[in-house]
Amino acid sequence: MRLIKELLSDAFWESDSNLVLAADSQADEIHSLESWLRDGAEMKAHVFFQTSGSSGSPKWVAISKEALLASARAVIGHTNLKKSCKSLLTIPIYHVGGFGVIARSYLSGGSVHLCRGKWSAESFISQIEELQAQCASLVPAQVVDLVSLGSTAPSCIETIVVGGGHLNDEIYQKAIELGWPLLRSYGMSEASSQIATGDSGDYWLKILKGWDTSIDDDGRLRIKGEPLFSGYVVREHEGYSFQSPVDSEGWFTTQDEVLLQGGRLKFLRRFGRGVKILGELVDLQVVEDNLCELLGKEIIVVPIPDQRRGLVLVAVSEDSASRLPDHANRGLCAIKELLVMSEFPRSPLGKIRRADVEEWVKGRFAGDKTTE
């Protein structure tokens, strides 16, 4: 709570100091990057959020304080956030979604209250009522818990932004019927938080002011605006390097395929092999490579829908003797099940036809109520 108090002060936002944020388990990585920044890196007034690159090597998203405040202003205007709004914080501030709550509260003169204890829908509702909180941000899994509980929303709560993954229509509509004032959103760390927020149940989200958007020849979303990040800091054998994927005209090309229409955006899919599980980005290629190395054979990892987690992972092997170690069934990258195909479908060049494997796996789980 002391850190939050500091982050709500002019002293933090007006200084050129840097801030490195990650989970407590990443303390060594935090200290290492802090040392690099102190020892001559020409970066000032930035906040660094840890993410995972396609290679699995440590990578940090570097966002200037100016960009974070620009994002906060856009969200405040878009959601009509009231001054002195009380926000109940359920998302860690080392995620850009949680930090965005801090930035918006700083600009609006609001207060931020950490959600106490381990997450539960019952505790969340109780703390809203106790604080008379008006605002909150949740990930889809938390909304599923609220709907499963079946409790109506306290009358004081006015806005709940939902981000960090896909919230399906069934859960969204049930939550609305229970009175939960949800705003589905689309964003990313590189955008300092939200790019588009709020729909009418059709997944078309209204793009926030301050963003220029376009689509490249492959259908990938391109974004440009004040809230855009500065670049990545990547750990290498000899230390760190700064890499900026923003082009000379200020455009950043995402890995998301979207549709754009009349100031609105509709997310279709993510290029590459990154998926969201419980609001966290998981690189399927990294998971797959680790399993292949561990088991010494070809493994295909397929994500399938799950109501609470968003997605769960299923591994596929050609070897009926394959066995997963116990630790493969834990954490965000937990494998729900190991399936065996008699042989993988392959192209004439011997490449595994992933689409055929995915279709086979999804057919096996088509009637599984836990994954609808």
WOLINMO-V662669 format. One record per residue. N is the residue number from 1. RES is the residue in one small letter. PSI is psi in whole degrees, 0 to 359 (* if undefined). Layout:
N:RES:PSI  N:RES:PSI
This chain:
1:m:330  2:r:318  3:l:318  4:i:319  5:k:318  6:e:323  7:l:344  8:l:10  9:s:154  10:d:326  11:a:320  12:f:308  13:w:334  14:e:355  15:s:165  16:d:16  17:s:152  18:n:158  19:l:128  20:v:125  21:l:135  22:a:172  23:a:154  24:d:329  25:s:347  26:q:28  27:a:319  28:d:319  29:e:321  30:i:309  31:h:322  32:s:314  33:l:321  34:e:320  35:s:318  36:w:318  37:l:323  38:r:330  39:d:26  40:g:359  41:a:132  42:e:60  43:m:127  44:k:153  45:a:48  46:h:155  47:v:136  48:f:124  49:f:133  50:q:140  51:t:186  52:s:127  53:g:173  54:s:336  55:s:353  56:g:357  57:s:151  58:p:135  59:k:144  60:w:137  61:v:120  62:a:117  63:i:128  64:s:155  65:k:325  66:e:319  67:a:319  68:l:320  69:l:326  70:a:319  71:s:315  72:a:317  73:r:318  74:a:318  75:v:319  76:i:314  77:g:323  78:h:322  79:t:2  80:n:43  81:l:129  82:k:152  83:k:148  84:s:28  85:c:137  86:k:121  87:s:132  88:l:118  89:l:114  90:t:348  91:i:131  92:p:144  93:i:351  94:y:0  95:h:143  96:v:331  97:g:321  98:g:320  99:f:329  100:g:326  101:v:320  102:i:312  103:a:318  104:r:322  105:s:323  106:y:313  107:l:326  108:s:356  109:g:23  110:g:179  111:s:151  112:v:131  113:h:122  114:l:135  115:c:121  116:r:147  117:g:182  118:k:143  119:w:134  120:s:149  121:a:321  122:e:314  123:s:320  124:f:312  125:i:317  126:s:318  127:q:328  128:i:313  129:e:320  130:e:317  131:l:344  132:q:45  133:a:145  134:q:337  135:c:151  136:a:163  137:s:136  138:l:162  139:v:162  140:p:322  141:a:325  142:q:325  143:v:320  144:v:318  145:d:319  146:l:316  147:v:319  148:s:324  149:l:327  150:g:14  151:s:143  152:t:157  153:a:140  154:p:147  155:s:338  156:c:333  157:i:129  158:e:327  159:t:130  160:i:113  161:v:129  162:v:121  163:g:186  164:g:15  165:g:182  166:h:127  167:l:114  168:n:162  169:d:321  170:e:311  171:i:318  172:y:311  173:q:321  174:k:320  175:a:318  176:i:318  177:e:331  178:l:0  179:g:9  180:w:121  181:p:74  182:l:143  183:l:107  184:r:143  185:s:160  186:y:129  187:g:190  188:m:162  189:s:320  190:e:342  191:a:10  192:s:2  193:s:244  194:q:145  195:i:320  196:a:142  197:t:138  198:g:120  199:d:178  200:s:29  201:g:11  202:d:8  203:y:0  204:w:115  205:l:143  206:k:127  207:i:135  208:l:149  209:k:146  210:g:349  211:w:130  212:d:135  213:t:150  214:s:174  215:i:134  216:d:182  217:d:339  218:d:3  219:g:4  220:r:141  221:l:135  222:r:137  223:i:150  224:k:134  225:g:170  226:e:324  227:p:359  228:l:144  229:f:167  230:s:324  231:g:193  232:y:146  233:v:119  234:v:133  235:r:133  236:e:177  237:h:325  238:e:7  239:g:235  240:y:158  241:s:150  242:f:131  243:q:128  244:s:115  245:p:7  246:v:128  247:d:179  248:s:341  249:e:4  250:g:11  251:w:140  252:f:127  253:t:118  254:t:179  255:q:25  256:d:132  257:e:126  258:v:169  259:l:144  260:l:136  261:q:119  262:g:45  263:g:14  264:r:161  265:l:140  266:k:119  267:f:135  268:l:305  269:r:168  270:r:127  271:f:165  272:g:207  273:r:31  274:g:134  275:v:159  276:k:127  277:i:120  278:l:37  279:g:357  280:e:141  281:l:124  282:v:128  283:d:111  284:l:329  285:q:319  286:v:316  287:v:314  288:e:315  289:d:319  290:n:318  291:l:320  292:c:317  293:e:319  294:l:318  295:l:347  296:g:29  297:k:167  298:e:131  299:i:136  300:i:132  301:v:128  302:v:127  303:p:138  304:i:150  305:p:143  306:d:131  307:q:320  308:r:312  309:r:347  310:g:305  311:l:152  312:v:161  313:l:137  314:v:133  315:a:146  316:v:134  317:s:160  318:e:353  319:d:115  320:s:347  321:a:358  322:s:137  323:r:136  324:l:138  325:p:158  326:d:321  327:h:347  328:a:352  329:n:16  330:r:157  331:g:187  332:l:326  333:c:19  334:a:138  335:i:120  336:k:320  337:e:151  338:l:117  339:l:156  340:v:125  341:m:149  342:s:322  343:e:150  344:f:139  345:p:135  346:r:156  347:s:170  348:p:336  349:l:3  350:g:2  351:k:138  352:i:133  353:r:93  354:r:320  355:a:322  356:d:321  357:v:316  358:e:318  359:e:319  360:w:316  361:v:313  362:k:329  363:g:325  364:r:330  365:f:9  366:a:328  367:g:10  368:d:110  369:k:339  370:t:347  371:t:19  372:e:*
